[in-house]
Amino acid sequence: MYVFKAQIMDEGAVGRALKRMSYEILEQNRGTENLVLVGIRRRGVPLARLIAANIARTEGVSVPVGELDITFYRDDITEHKSADPVVAETRIPCGITGRNVVLVDDVIYTGRTVRAAIDALFAHGRPAAVRLAVLIDRGHRELPIRADCIGKNVPTAKSEMIVVHVPPFDEDVCVQLHDSVPAGDTPRK
């Protein structure tokens, strides 16, 4: 069980971080040519759309945005999932072979989600380059994976959890830190 510990970012801070990330993506790609944003389901998808909207306002170009389901590429599917995992459709609106793909996710932790996303992405083609943009980097990597574009670094304890709120999954936009409650303890209010 996890309980609220602190709010790390409010809506304004999230918006500013996504704006800065949009500019960084444009700089790293040297513009919008050949660029595709692919959000990792779930919360990476709306974040990718927000970044694409920022790029459209800045550059006047609509960058394709895709949705990537990594369910069957995870190495922990039997550990944390039911025997019948819910699989969502992967939707990528254009071919990715030869394109510069930016994977977008809400939080990077161990790196295992990103590894699964790269495997899933290569099932759809061979990009020229794959980069990673995350709103929050909380540390604790288990694989040699790093983000190219980070909204905020938030060092955490392994007992803590980062919770990103973003529509359509949540009513508000914010980033919160939650802490685990040891079994048998009463949650703090």
N, C-alpha and C positions, 0 to 999 in steps of 0.2 A: 504494500500500500504506500502511496506517495501523498505528501501534503505540500501545499504551497509554502514556499520559503521566501521568494522575492521576485519582483518584476524587474527584468533586465532591460527590456526595451518596450516603449509604448508605441502607439501607431506612428507618431511622427518620426521616432528613431528608426523604426523598421522602414518607413518610406525613404528616409535619407540614405540608409544603408543600401537599399535596393537601387536608388538613383546612382550612388557612387559605384556600385557593382556594374550597373549598365554601362557607365563610362569606361570602367576597367575592361569590360568585355570588348567594347568597341576598340579600345586602344590595343589590346592583345591581338585582336583579329584584323587590325588596320582598316576598320570600317565594317560594313555589313555584307560585303561580297562573300558569297559561299557560306554564310553563317546560318546555323540551325540551332535553336534552343530545344532541349528535350528535358522535360520535368520528370523526375522520378516520383511515381505514385506513392503517396497521396499528396502531401503538402508541397512537394517540389513542383507540381503542375501549376497551381495558381501563382507561385513565386515566379516561374518561368514566364507566365503570361504578363505579370506585372513588369518584369524586366523588358519584355518585348514591347509593352506599351510605352515604357520610358524611352526605349530606342526609337520607336516610331515618332514620338514627340520631338526628339533631338535630331534625328536624321531624316525624317519624312519617309522612312522605308519600313515596310511591314516584314519582319523577320518571321519565318515559319517556326511554329511551336508544336512540339510533339509531346506525347504522354507515353511513358515507359513503365510497364508492369514487370517487376523482377521476381515475382513469386517463385517460379520454378527454377530460378538461377541462384537462390539463396542457399548457403551451406548449412543453415539452421532450420530448414523447413520442418523437420520432424520434431525439433526441440521445442519450438514455441508456437507452432501452428497445429491446427487440427489435421486429422487424416484427410479431410476434404477441404483444402484451402480455397478461399474465394479468389478467383483469378479475374482481373479486369483486363479489358482489351488494351493492347498497345496500339497507339495511333501516332504515326509519324507522317505528316502531310506531304512529304517529298522524299525522294531517294536520299540516302545519306552517304552513299559511296562517293568518295572524293570531296566531301563537304567538311567544313570545320564545325564540329558538334560541341556544344557546351551543355554538359549534363548539369541540371539544377536540382538541388535538394535543400531541405530546411536545416538539417543538422548533420555534421559528420562527427562520428564517434570512433568506432574501431576500424572503419574502412571497409568492412564486409559488405555493406549495402552498395558502396561504389564499385567494388569488385564484381558483384552480381550484376549491377547496371551495365558495366562495360561488357560482360559476357552477353547479356541480353541485347545490347546495342549491336554487337558484331553479328548477331543472328539476322540482322536486317541490312547488312552491308558493311563495307570497309571504309570508314571515314578517313579523310586526309589527316585530321587531328581530332583528338578528344581532350577537352578541358573540363574542369570541374568548378562550379560556382556554388557556394553554400552560404546560407544566411548566418549560421552559427558553427564555429569550430570549437568543440568542447574538449579536444585532446583525447588521450588514451588509445592511440592507434595500435592495432594489432597487425596491420599490414602496411607495407611501405607505400602509402597513398597520401597525397596532400592536395589540398584545394588550390586552384590557381587564382581564385577570386573569393574573398571572405568578407562577409558583412561585419562580423564581430567575433573576436576570439574570447571565449568564456571558459577559463580553466575551471574544471569541476572535479569533485570527488566522484569515485565510482558509484557511491551510494546515491548520488544526485541524478536528476533527470531534467533535461531541457524540454520545455513544452512550447511549441510554436502555435499560435492561434492565427488563423487566416481564413477568410470566407473562401469557399462555400461551406467549409467544415465547421467553422466557428462564427459567432456573431461579431466578435471583436478582432482587432489586429494587435498582437503583442507577443513578447517572448517572456516566459516565466521560468524560474528555477524552482523545482520541487525536490523534496528530500524524502528518502525512504523512512518508514517507521518500522522499527524492529517488531517482529512477531510478539504479540502479547502486550505491546505498549499502546497507550491511548494517544491518538493523534493530537498534536498541539493545535490550538486555534489561534 
